[in-house]
Amino acid sequence: MPERSAQWMKVAILAGFIAGLAAIATGRLALPRWVRITLVTGLVLLAGGVSLYAYRYVSRPVTLTVAAGSIDGDAVRLMSAIAARMTATGSPVRLKVLAKDDALDAAKAFSSGQADLAVARDDVGDLSAARAVVLITHGVAMLLVPPGTAIDDMDKLKDRTVGVVALETNQQLVNAIANEYDLAHLNARFRDVAPKDVAKALQSKQIQAVLVVTPISEKYLAMIRDFFPKGAKRKPGLVAIDAAGAIAAVARAYESYELPKGTLRGSPPIPEDDLTTLRVPYYLVAKSTLDKDTVTALTRAVMETRRDLISEYPVLAQISAPSTDKDAYIPIHPGAAAYFGGDQQTFFDKYGDQIFYGSMLLGSLTSLFAGAWKFMVKDAETPERHPLRRLYELADRIGEARGEGALAKVDEDIDDVLRIELEKRADGAGEPTEIAALGLVVHRLERLLRERRSALEGKSTAAPPA
């Protein structure tokens, strides 16, 4: 992931900077060996702690907030189960569920920036910044009428009241149907009704029909059957939305759909034949700005979790890839498209930055440990025993020499210093810059020796005979 690459780069650069400082320090500090060992041990422990923290920081899972809501609470339960399963399997992406009352509230939370993801319907809320991750299911519009009613087409809704389950959420669908069939001129009215109140409202004739938008699953079909008396000789009916194709052409959030024969009840079948109606997709959507690799990992985790939870939540069997058409009402997210299209990154594409910056980090740590080892094991030298200091002291002795014997002793001391430094060089312990400096100092001392010898010989020649 790009942000992970940036984090790896920061860690590598920091390690290189620390290694540079350590190299400078180990080359300049002259301390007793026990002090150096204690210092390096402390630095190693500190570096280990920082490295562990950096690793945990870089490799921590990404947590995304998902807004979900439905009038029966199933959307929240479903996403909570998926989130728990993703955590249990160690997914690199984790979900934090933001519970809302319905799909409209979930869409509002998403559009206001409270959530990175949402379980959303095409026709609810502002989804201009949304991109589809997976298609969860479809909500199918069913216009139901009680047994024995005369309502068998949309024109028969004249002067009737239609109860709408979750009217606020389904307002756009109601408007699309009302506009297409000109229901306002038919004096058809719509009122909100809770699922638990539908049966009572139908029996008391407060409503003459009910419009519900629901996934096709046994749980929701059983809820719809409970709207009507059990064991009655006459069965409830379904009114077709024959103009579904025309509505979908204008309101692109919807699709024309043929509800299969016997969906609501098998014997006798309800509906008696395939029935034309509308349906609307439910998507898991993500912000268009959300990182592509993060969404790819999220899509993979959701599809893998689907297999594990399908027995407990049968609706998960309907999860599939969203439309990849460029003119889709909610375009697919590039990260999801990469997963479903098989266009996922190779190992080196995905981890190339980590490998590159990891090698930088390894090189920096190698230099750091090499410097630390050299710093610990080198012999301590007091300032007065440093070779350059010893050679500078010989310059004073040359100026004070009173005879050839003193100068010969200086020559021997120069040879001793050079021999020691050459042995260090042979063992790989000497620094190139230090060797060069020694050469310059020795050259100067040889010149001083020649001048002092010449001066002593001149005095000897000028002395009068006894």
Secondary structure, DSSP 8 states (H G I E B T S, - for coil): -HHHHHHHHHHHHHHHHHHHHHHHHHHH----HHHHHHHHHHHHHHHHHHHHHHHHHHHS-EEEEEEEE-TTSHHHHHHHHHHHHHHHTT-SEEEEEEEESSHHHHHHHHHTTS-SEEEEETTSS--TTEEEEEEEEEEEEEEEE-TT-S--SGGGGTT-EEEEETTTTTHHHHHHHHHHHTTTTTT-EEEEE-GGGHHHHHHTTS-SEEEEEE-SSHHHHHHHHTTS-TT-SS--EEE--TTHHHHHHHSTT-EEEEE-TTSSEETTEESSS-EEEEEEEEEEEEETTS-HHHHHHHHHHHHHHHHHHTTT-GGGGG-B-----TT-SS-B-HHHHHHHTT----HHHHHHHHHHHHHHHHHHHHHHHHHHHHHHHS----GGGSHHHHHHHHHHHHHH--SHHHHHHHHHHHHHHHHHHHHHHHTT-S-HHHHHHHHHHHHHHHHHHHHHHHHHHHHHHHS---
